[in-house]
């Protein structure tokens, strides 16, 4: 279960990669713009402002996120990106921080490249920090005897959850697309106590939160917090530097 309010913590920092992504989309007057994984709809509204003449389609797998998006006036629908198929007039597809949750998403990209109309644009951003201390330490803690017995079948995303920019560039170029692929590491200044824990609580730790009751969840967080504070020591001013690598690619379907 996604918590829209928790996800919107650090909303400015979470939104920055989205704007870096759509800034590289050159479409001027698309007929339909699709937001795959629209979340609470805050960024979807920016797509509507960017292309006011387009029909806006918004999809998310979380009923809670879809409800939050609808409250903001986004006509979002509950759906699974794995079964989503572009309509004939889909000229822009944006998928922001979604495909890391989908094993085998490379096959989706290949399929979409064959189904989208000529000159359509597919723009994707995924986190690329699964080897970072924040994620490695969380996986290590979840694998300890104390917690592995309480988390049967629960796994956090491993380092192979996403490819490199070159991997995606090769994949889509082989499909005939013109590809712009890159990566950026944002050095984010987080504020407040246990800042890195609060950051990953809204995203990476979601499978663990869903598997634990409230008391156990608080206990897990209390076990994890000092480990993260050691890896990411707060500065004297109380803020914490958090390096976050992101992977981007924008592919234009052959005309």
C-alpha positions as CSV (number, residue, x, y, z in Angstrom):
1,X,0.0,0.0,0.0
2,X,1.3,3.4,-0.9
3,X,0.9,6.4,1.4
4,X,0.3,9.5,-0.7
5,X,1.0,11.9,2.2
6,X,4.3,10.1,3.0
7,X,5.3,10.0,-0.6
8,X,4.9,13.8,-0.8
9,X,7.5,14.4,1.9
10,X,10.4,16.1,0.2
11,X,8.1,16.7,-2.8
12,X,10.4,19.3,-4.3
13,X,13.4,17.0,-4.3
14,X,11.3,14.0,-5.5
15,X,9.9,16.2,-8.4
16,X,13.2,17.5,-9.7
17,X,14.1,14.4,-11.8
18,X,10.6,14.6,-13.4
19,X,11.1,18.1,-14.6
20,X,14.6,17.2,-15.9
21,X,13.0,14.3,-17.8
22,X,10.1,16.2,-19.4
23,X,12.4,19.1,-20.2
24,X,14.1,16.8,-22.8
25,X,10.8,16.0,-24.6
26,X,10.5,18.0,-27.8
27,X,6.8,17.2,-28.6
28,X,4.9,20.4,-29.4
29,X,1.3,19.4,-29.8
30,X,0.7,15.7,-28.8
31,X,-2.8,14.4,-29.1
32,X,-2.6,12.1,-26.0
33,X,-0.2,12.3,-23.1
34,X,0.0,9.3,-20.8
35,X,1.4,9.3,-17.3
36,X,2.2,5.7,-16.3
37,X,2.5,5.6,-12.5
38,X,0.9,9.0,-11.9
39,X,1.1,8.7,-8.1
40,X,-0.9,11.4,-6.2
41,X,-1.2,13.5,-9.4
42,X,0.9,16.5,-8.4
43,X,3.3,16.0,-11.3
44,X,0.6,14.9,-13.7
45,X,-0.9,18.4,-13.4
46,X,2.4,19.8,-14.8
47,X,1.9,17.6,-17.9
48,X,-1.5,19.2,-18.4
49,X,0.0,22.6,-18.1
50,X,2.8,21.7,-20.5
51,X,0.4,20.4,-23.2
52,X,-3.0,22.0,-22.5
53,X,-4.4,20.8,-25.8
54,X,-3.6,17.1,-25.2
55,X,-6.0,14.4,-23.8
56,X,-4.4,13.4,-20.5
57,X,-4.4,9.7,-19.5
58,X,-3.1,8.8,-16.0
59,X,-2.6,5.3,-14.6
60,X,-1.4,4.0,-11.3
61,X,-1.6,0.6,-9.6
62,X,-2.3,2.0,-6.2
63,X,-6.0,2.8,-5.4
64,X,-4.8,5.2,-2.7
65,X,-2.7,7.1,-5.1
66,X,-5.4,7.2,-7.7
67,X,-7.9,8.6,-5.1
68,X,-5.4,11.3,-4.2
69,X,-4.9,12.2,-7.9
70,X,-8.6,12.4,-8.4
71,X,-8.9,14.8,-5.5
72,X,-6.5,17.0,-7.4
73,X,-8.7,16.9,-10.5
74,X,-6.7,14.3,-12.4
75,X,-8.9,11.7,-14.2
76,X,-6.7,8.9,-13.0
77,X,-7.5,5.2,-13.3
78,X,-6.2,2.1,-11.4
79,X,-4.2,0.0,-13.8
80,X,-1.1,-2.1,-14.2
81,X,1.7,-0.9,-16.5
82,X,2.4,-4.5,-17.4
83,X,-1.0,-4.7,-19.1
84,X,-1.2,-1.2,-20.4
85,X,-1.4,-0.8,-24.2
86,X,-1.0,2.6,-25.9
87,X,-4.0,3.9,-27.8
88,X,-3.4,4.9,-31.5
89,X,-3.2,8.6,-30.6
90,X,-0.7,8.3,-27.8
91,X,2.1,10.7,-28.7
92,X,3.8,11.0,-25.4
93,X,4.3,8.5,-22.6
94,X,5.9,9.5,-19.3
95,X,6.9,6.9,-16.7
96,X,8.6,8.5,-13.7
97,X,10.1,6.3,-11.0
98,X,7.9,3.3,-11.8
99,X,9.6,0.6,-13.8
100,X,12.1,-0.2,-11.1
101,X,9.2,-2.0,-9.4
102,X,8.5,-4.1,-12.5
103,X,10.9,-7.1,-13.1
104,X,11.5,-7.7,-16.8
105,X,10.4,-4.2,-17.7
106,X,12.8,-4.3,-20.7
107,X,10.2,-6.5,-22.5
108,X,7.6,-3.8,-21.8
109,X,9.8,-1.2,-23.4
110,X,10.3,-3.3,-26.5
111,X,6.6,-3.9,-26.8
112,X,5.7,-0.2,-26.4
113,X,8.3,0.7,-29.0
114,X,6.3,-1.4,-31.5
115,X,2.9,-0.3,-30.4
116,X,3.3,3.5,-30.2
117,X,2.6,5.5,-33.3
118,X,5.3,7.0,-35.5
119,X,7.2,10.0,-33.9
120,X,5.7,9.2,-30.4
121,X,8.0,9.9,-27.5
122,X,8.7,7.5,-24.6
123,X,10.3,9.2,-21.6
124,X,11.4,7.2,-18.6
125,X,13.2,7.9,-15.3
126,X,14.1,5.3,-12.7
127,X,16.2,5.4,-9.5
128,X,19.7,4.0,-10.0
129,X,20.8,3.9,-6.4
130,X,20.1,0.3,-5.4
131,X,23.8,-0.3,-4.5
132,X,23.8,2.8,-2.3
133,X,24.2,2.4,1.5
134,X,20.6,3.3,2.1
135,X,19.4,0.3,0.1
136,X,22.2,-2.1,0.9
137,X,21.8,-1.6,4.6
138,X,18.1,-2.0,4.5
139,X,18.4,-5.3,2.6
140,X,21.1,-6.5,5.1
141,X,18.8,-5.7,8.0
142,X,15.8,-7.4,6.5
143,X,17.9,-10.5,5.9
144,X,19.0,-10.9,9.5
145,X,17.5,-13.8,11.5
146,X,15.5,-11.4,13.6
147,X,13.7,-9.9,10.6
148,X,13.8,-12.6,7.9
149,X,11.5,-14.8,9.9
150,X,9.0,-11.9,10.1
151,X,9.3,-11.0,6.5
152,X,8.7,-14.3,4.6
153,X,8.6,-13.7,0.8
154,X,9.4,-10.0,1.2
155,X,12.3,-8.7,-0.8
156,X,13.7,-5.2,-1.5
157,X,14.8,-4.2,-4.9
158,X,18.4,-5.5,-5.6
159,X,21.1,-3.8,-7.7
160,X,19.8,-5.4,-10.9
161,X,16.4,-3.8,-10.6
162,X,17.3,-1.4,-13.4
163,X,19.9,-1.3,-16.2
164,X,22.4,1.4,-17.0
165,X,21.7,4.3,-19.4
166,X,23.7,2.4,-22.0
167,X,21.5,-0.7,-21.5
168,X,18.4,1.2,-22.2
169,X,19.9,3.1,-25.1
170,X,21.0,-0.1,-26.8
171,X,17.6,-1.7,-26.2
172,X,15.6,1.1,-27.7
173,X,18.1,1.8,-30.5
174,X,17.8,-1.9,-31.5
175,X,14.0,-1.3,-31.7
176,X,14.7,1.5,-34.2
177,X,14.3,4.5,-31.8
178,X,16.4,7.6,-31.6
179,X,17.5,7.6,-28.0
180,X,18.8,10.2,-25.5
181,X,20.0,8.5,-22.3
182,X,21.8,9.9,-19.4
183,X,22.3,9.7,-15.6
184,X,22.4,12.3,-12.9
185,X,23.5,12.0,-9.2
186,X,21.6,14.6,-7.1
187,X,23.3,15.6,-3.9
188,X,20.2,16.2,-1.9
189,X,20.3,18.1,1.4
190,X,17.7,16.5,3.7
191,X,16.5,18.1,6.9
192,X,15.2,16.8,10.1
193,X,16.1,13.8,12.4
194,X,16.6,10.4,10.8
195,X,16.3,12.1,7.4
196,X,17.5,9.3,5.1
197,X,15.2,6.8,6.9
198,X,12.2,9.2,6.4
199,X,13.2,9.5,2.7
200,X,13.3,5.8,2.0
201,X,10.2,5.1,4.1
202,X,8.1,6.7,1.4
203,X,9.5,4.5,-1.4
204,X,12.1,1.8,-1.0
205,X,10.8,0.4,2.4
206,X,7.2,0.2,1.2
207,X,7.3,-3.7,0.8
208,X,8.5,-4.0,4.4
209,X,5.8,-1.5,5.7
210,X,3.1,-3.5,4.0
211,X,4.3,-6.8,5.6
212,X,4.6,-5.6,9.2
213,X,2.1,-4.4,11.8
214,X,2.5,-1.0,13.3
215,X,4.5,-2.1,16.3
216,X,6.9,-4.2,14.3
217,X,7.3,-1.5,11.7
218,X,8.3,1.0,14.4
219,X,10.8,-1.6,15.7
220,X,12.3,-2.2,12.3
221,X,12.7,1.6,11.8
222,X,14.3,1.9,15.2
223,X,16.8,-0.8,14.2
224,X,17.5,0.7,10.9
225,X,17.8,4.4,11.9
226,X,21.2,4.2,13.7
227,X,22.7,2.2,10.8
228,X,21.6,4.8,8.3
229,X,22.8,7.7,10.6
230,X,26.3,6.0,10.7
231,X,26.4,5.8,6.9
232,X,24.9,9.3,6.4
233,X,26.1,11.3,9.4
234,X,24.1,14.5,9.9
235,X,26.0,17.8,9.4
236,X,26.5,20.3,12.3
237,X,23.6,22.3,11.0
238,X,21.3,19.3,11.3
239,X,20.9,18.5,7.6
240,X,22.1,15.4,5.9
241,X,23.7,15.0,2.4
242,X,22.0,12.1,0.5
243,X,23.4,11.2,-2.9
244,X,20.7,9.9,-5.2
245,X,21.6,8.5,-8.7
246,X,18.9,8.6,-11.3
247,X,18.7,7.1,-14.8
248,X,16.9,8.8,-17.7
249,X,16.1,8.0,-21.3
250,X,13.9,9.6,-23.9
251,X,13.2,7.6,-27.1
252,X,11.5,8.8,-30.2
253,X,9.6,6.1,-32.2
254,X,10.7,5.9,-35.8
255,X,8.5,7.8,-38.2
